[in-house]
Amino acid sequence: MWPIKRFMIRIEAPTWEDFEDVELPRLPLVGETIETKYGTCVVTQTDASPSTAPYQGKIVCRVP
């Protein structure tokens, strides 16, 4: 069993953007897909946070 970590996702589209909190076992890699409230999105950027931060990292993704 893997520990679950909290991440903040910024979901980008051509004319809008939105944010979502998710729990995942690890920070995804750029190019991987991730499920969001808008469906499957492609990860375009990731940033790990220090261990004292409320989130384990930030993820930017785009709708296909």
Buried (B, 14 or more C-beta within 10 A) or exposed (E): EEEEBBBBBBBBEEEEEEEBEBEBEEBBEEEEEBEBEEEEBBBEEBEEBEEEEEBBBBBBBBBE
